Structure formats: structure tokens, C-alpha cells
Amino acid sequence: MPRPNRSQKVDWPDLPFVALRDTCTTLHLWSQVVGKIRLVCTPWTNHSWHVPLYVTCRGLTTSPIPYSGRSFEIEFDFLEHQLRIRTSDGAERSIPLAARPVAEFYRTVMQTLDELQLPVAIHTTPSEIADAVPFERDTRPRIYDRDQATHFWRGLLQMDRVFKEFRSHFIGKCSPVHFFWGSFDLAVTRFSGREAPPHPGGVPNFPDWVAREAYSHEVSSAGFWPGGGGIEYPAFYSYAYPAPEGFAEAKVQPANASWSKQLGEFILAYDDVRAAASPDESLLTFLQSTYEAAADHAHWNRAALERDRFVPRKK
């Protein structure tokens, strides 16, 4: 099977923070409604791997959710701008994605699930957001710009592809490439296999025991988020937990990557990747060099955890 040519220029869309911010704020809250539905219906999986969404060829999906012998799936379609709910017995409903308050979106989704005989009750306070307003009480106007939503998804589509390439070089325990609706980021996490000290917790509207379970073992984690929290531009990040001595001072690539003391992470601006001669190679270089900084400073057994590339066995 031919492998993709990473030197070929592909479409990494422009993601201007100011234009994107309001639509992403809306999608962040809407995705929490959908994600919490998956959360309460899906068996608990270590590190909260039962809750994220996944990038699709049209948007973001929950993947199949079990429900009393049936299954259903909820997908954000950013091409036709619909929220699609499909069941394993052939039923389907669509809810238009358009500017509307979170309370209205929440009410419409829950009513649609009731119509499909899929009643669900969720905890309605948004997770990982300080001073969060419960969904049913959030009646302020919200912005949904179709073009910005589509551009955001097209960016995720490119990142998802590169993150999966990066993931394929690791044979130790590794997360899927998944989209966490709490922190609103696309992420992939590698594990050393060793236990980590208890996480301090303190994340807004996020139980400390969940944080401690999520970080029960040493990790090197990387991802993307569209900006905010002092980084007012879309960016890739990479961090280690626990951060080993000397990690923050490590020399990583590409040269425009830098350490954020505020966040405790290495940061690479999305625009720098997009402007590179090969965005794929620029991002892969960042992912690999920051991982190596974490693994080397923490003395991971890299020989047992890595491979150069996958070669399928001959039959």
C-alpha cells in the first residue's frame, strides 16, 4: 500500500483566533452536552477514554453508544451543519446547527433522545470551566459561524491524520487520538508504564478523583486547542506528568517551539506549522522532539516502547 507523501502541500486552513473564538465557545458547550450523554451511557474506561469524541470525514462523533441492547451515535456534521442522532435500529433525527442559546440546544437534544426512546439524564454543569452555568440556565445568545466551524473541523482533520502517524511509532500503552470536550482539545497520550504520584486535582467542575485516575501513570501528552487561557492563538502543546527535572529547559524542535512557564507545556503556534514548507513534518518534529525530551529526562525504557514504523507481516 503506498504511503502518503508528506512533502505534498495539503490544506491546513486559516484559524484566526478572533474570528474563531465565539464559534468555538459555542461548540465547546454544545460538545459537552453530547459528551456527557456518552459519559453516562458508556462503561467507565481508564483515563476517561470512554468520554471523548472522534474526528470523522464530516465532523465529530461519539462513536456507537450502548443503550439497553441498542446502540446510538451522535455526530456533529460540519459540512451540512446538522447534529445527527442515529440508532442501530435505523432511526435518525437531525438538529440544525445554528446560533442558539445553550439551553435551547440542550432541551432540543434531550427531547429528540426521548422521541427515539433513548431517555438520558446528565449532570448539566459544564466540566473544566470556572463559574460554569448549567446548560438549562444558559440562555445568553450564542454565535455559530458556519464557515468558522467548517474551518475548525478541517484543521482537526489534518491534525488527526498526523497525530495517528505519530501514535503508530509507539508500542507501549497509548491513548487513541481523541477530542476531549471538557478541555476542548484534540490529544494523544503515551505512557511509560510506571505509576505516577497522585495528581493534585483542583480542575474547575472536575472531580479530583477523576483527575487522579486520569494521571495514575507517567505520561507524555500532546495535542491541539484553538486558543484561550493566556494563549490567544491556536496552538499545539506537549507536556509530561510528572514533569521530570530538566524537562522545561530541553531543546526541542522546530526552532519556533517554546516553553510556556504559565502553562507548564511546550507550545508551537498553529500558524507556524501551517506556514512551514511541510506542515506534516513540522508537526511530527514537534511531537517527536517533545516526547523525547520527556522520555529521556524521565528515563523511560524507550527501546521497549518504540518502533520506527509499522511493517505488516507477510502471509
C-alpha positions in Angstrom: 0.0 0.0 0.0 1.5 3.4 -1.0 2.2 5.7 1.9 1.2 9.4 1.7 3.8 11.9 0.5 4.2 14.3 3.5 6.2 16.8 1.3 3.0 17.5 -0.7 1.3 20.7 0.4 -2.2 20.0 1.8 -5.0 22.2 3.0 -4.3 23.4 6.5 -7.0 26.1 6.9 -6.5 29.5 8.4 -7.8 29.5 12.0 -7.8 33.1 13.2 -8.4 33.2 16.9 -10.5 36.3 17.0 -12.9 35.1 14.2 -13.0 31.5 15.6 -13.3 32.3 19.3 -17.1 32.8 19.6 -18.0 29.8 17.5 -15.6 27.6 19.4 -17.0 28.8 22.7 -20.5 27.7 21.5 -19.2 24.4 20.2 -17.3 23.8 23.5 -20.6 23.9 25.4 -22.6 22.0 22.8 -20.0 19.3 22.7 -20.2 19.0 26.5 -24.0 18.2 26.2 -23.2 15.5 23.7 -20.1 14.2 25.5 -22.0 13.9 28.8 -24.6 11.8 27.1 -21.8 9.4 26.1 -20.3 9.6 29.6 -23.4 8.3 31.4 -24.2 5.6 28.9 -20.8 4.1 28.4 -18.9 1.8 30.8 -16.1 3.5 32.6 -12.7 3.2 30.8 -9.3 4.0 32.4 -8.1 7.6 32.0 -11.7 8.7 30.9 -11.2 7.1 27.5 -15.0 6.4 27.4 -15.9 10.1 27.1 -14.1 11.8 24.1 -15.3 12.5 20.6 -13.6 11.4 17.5 -12.8 13.2 14.2 -14.8 11.9 11.2 -14.9 12.8 7.5 -17.8 15.2 8.3 -17.1 16.4 11.8 -17.0 14.9 15.3 -18.7 11.7 16.6 -19.4 9.9 19.8 -18.9 6.5 18.1 -21.6 3.9 19.0 -23.1 4.3 22.5 -24.7 1.2 24.1 -28.2 1.6 25.3 -30.3 -1.4 26.7 -29.5 -3.7 23.9 -29.5 -1.0 21.2 -26.8 1.5 20.2 -26.9 5.1 19.1 -24.4 7.6 17.8 -24.4 11.4 17.8 -22.3 13.3 15.2 -21.6 16.9 14.6 -21.8 17.3 10.8 -19.8 20.4 9.9 -20.5 20.1 6.2 -24.3 20.2 6.3 -24.3 21.8 9.8 -26.5 19.3 11.4 -26.3 17.3 14.7 -27.2 13.8 13.6 -28.5 11.1 16.0 -28.7 7.6 14.5 -29.8 4.4 16.2 -28.9 0.8 15.5 -32.5 0.0 14.5 -32.5 2.5 11.7 -34.0 5.6 13.2 -32.4 9.0 12.6 -33.0 12.6 13.6 -31.2 15.8 12.6 -31.0 19.0 14.6 -29.8 22.1 12.7 -26.5 23.7 13.9 -27.3 27.4 14.1 -26.8 30.2 16.5 -29.0 29.5 19.6 -28.6 29.5 23.4 -27.1 26.5 25.1 -30.3 26.0 27.0 -32.3 25.6 23.7 -29.7 23.3 22.2 -29.7 21.1 25.4 -33.5 21.0 25.5 -33.8 20.1 21.8 -31.2 17.3 22.1 -32.9 15.8 25.2 -36.3 15.9 23.6 -35.0 14.2 20.5 -33.5 11.4 22.5 -36.8 11.0 24.3 -38.6 10.7 20.8 -36.1 8.0 19.9 -36.9 6.2 23.2 -33.4 7.0 24.5 -34.1 9.0 27.6 -30.9 10.1 29.3 -30.2 12.3 32.4 -26.9 14.1 32.7 -25.1 16.3 35.1 -25.7 19.7 33.5 -22.9 21.8 34.9 -20.1 22.2 32.2 -16.8 20.5 33.2 -13.4 22.2 33.4 -14.9 25.7 33.1 -14.7 28.1 36.1 -18.0 29.8 37.1 -19.9 27.5 34.7 -23.7 28.0 34.2 -25.8 24.8 34.0 -27.0 24.0 30.4 -30.6 24.6 31.2 -30.0 28.0 32.6 -27.6 29.3 29.9 -29.9 31.4 27.9 -27.5 34.0 26.6 -27.2 34.4 22.8 -24.5 32.2 21.2 -22.7 32.6 17.9 -22.3 29.8 15.3 -20.5 30.8 12.2 -20.7 28.0 9.6 -17.5 28.9 7.8 -15.5 29.0 11.1 -17.0 25.7 12.3 -16.0 24.1 9.0 -12.5 25.5 9.0 -12.0 24.3 12.6 -13.1 20.8 11.7 -10.9 20.8 8.6 -7.9 21.7 10.8 -8.8 18.9 13.1 -8.9 16.5 10.2 -5.3 17.3 9.2 -4.1 17.1 12.8 -5.9 13.8 13.4 -4.1 12.3 10.4 -0.6 13.5 11.7 -1.3 12.5 15.3 -2.2 9.0 14.1 1.1 8.7 12.2 2.9 9.8 15.4 0.9 7.3 17.5 1.9 4.4 15.2 5.5 4.6 16.2 4.8 3.7 19.9 4.1 0.1 21.0 3.7 0.9 24.7 0.3 1.9 26.2 -1.0 4.8 24.2 -4.4 6.6 24.0 -6.4 6.8 20.9 -6.3 10.2 19.1 -9.4 11.7 20.6 -11.2 15.0 21.2 -11.9 15.9 24.8 -14.9 18.1 25.2 -14.0 19.2 28.7 -10.8 20.9 27.7 -11.9 21.2 24.1 -8.7 19.8 22.6 -7.5 17.0 20.3 -5.0 14.9 22.2 -2.8 11.7 22.1 -1.0 10.4 25.2 1.8 7.9 25.6 2.5 6.1 28.9 5.8 4.9 30.4 4.1 2.0 32.3 5.2 3.4 35.7 2.9 4.7 38.3 2.8 8.5 38.9 2.4 10.5 42.1 -1.2 11.4 42.9 -2.5 14.3 40.7 -3.2 17.5 42.8 -6.6 18.0 41.3 -8.2 21.4 41.5 -9.6 21.5 38.0 -12.9 23.5 37.9 -16.0 21.4 38.0 -13.9 18.2 37.6 -13.8 15.7 40.5 -10.3 15.3 41.9 -10.6 11.5 41.9 -11.2 11.6 38.1 -8.0 13.7 37.6 -6.0 11.3 39.8 -7.3 8.3 37.8 -6.6 10.0 34.5 -3.0 10.7 35.6 -2.4 7.5 37.6 0.7 6.6 35.4 3.5 8.7 33.9 2.6 10.3 30.6 3.9 12.3 27.7 0.8 14.0 26.2 0.4 16.2 23.2 -2.4 17.9 21.4 -4.1 21.0 20.0 -6.5 23.6 21.2 -7.9 26.6 19.5 -6.6 29.2 22.0 -7.5 30.9 25.2 -6.3 30.8 28.8 -3.5 33.3 28.0 -2.5 31.8 24.7 -4.6 33.9 22.3 -3.9 31.9 19.2 -4.5 28.3 18.1 -1.5 26.1 19.2 -0.1 22.6 19.7 1.1 21.7 23.1 3.2 18.9 24.7 3.6 18.2 28.4 4.8 15.5 30.8 3.2 14.3 34.1 5.0 14.3 36.3 7.3 16.8 34.6 10.9 15.4 35.1 13.8 17.6 36.2 15.2 19.5 33.3 12.2 19.0 31.0 11.4 22.7 30.8 14.9 23.5 29.7 15.1 20.9 27.0 15.9 21.9 23.4 13.0 20.9 21.2 12.2 21.4 17.6 11.2 23.1 15.4 13.0 26.2 16.5 9.9 28.3 16.9 8.5 26.0 19.6 8.9 27.3 23.1 8.3 26.5 26.8 5.3 28.3 28.4 6.0 28.8 32.1 2.4 29.9 32.6 1.0 26.6 31.2 3.9 24.3 32.1 3.9 23.0 28.5 5.8 23.3 25.2 3.9 25.4 22.7 4.0 25.6 18.9 1.7 28.0 17.2 -0.6 26.5 14.6 0.2 29.3 12.2 3.9 28.3 12.3 3.0 24.8 11.4 0.6 26.0 8.6 3.3 28.2 7.1 6.0 25.5 7.1 7.2 24.0 3.8 5.8 20.7 5.1 3.3 21.2 7.9 3.2 17.4 8.5 6.9 17.3 9.1 6.9 20.4 11.2 4.2 19.0 13.5 5.8 15.5 13.6 9.1 17.1 14.6 7.4 18.9 17.5 5.6 15.8 18.7 8.7 13.6 18.5 11.2 16.0 20.0 9.0 17.0 23.0 8.2 13.3 23.6 11.9 12.5 23.5 12.6 15.4 26.0 10.0 13.9 28.4 11.1 10.3 27.9 14.8 10.9 28.2 14.7 13.2 31.2 12.3 10.7 33.0 14.5 7.7 31.9 11.7 5.8 30.1 12.7 2.4 28.6 12.4 3.7 25.1 13.9 0.6 23.4 10.9 -1.4 24.7 8.3 1.3 23.9 9.1 2.4 20.4 9.4 1.2 16.8 10.5 3.0 13.7 7.4 2.3 11.6 4.8 -0.5 11.2 5.7 -3.2 8.7 2.8 -5.7 8.1 3.7 -9.3 8.3 3.8 -11.3 5.0 1.2 -14.1 4.8 
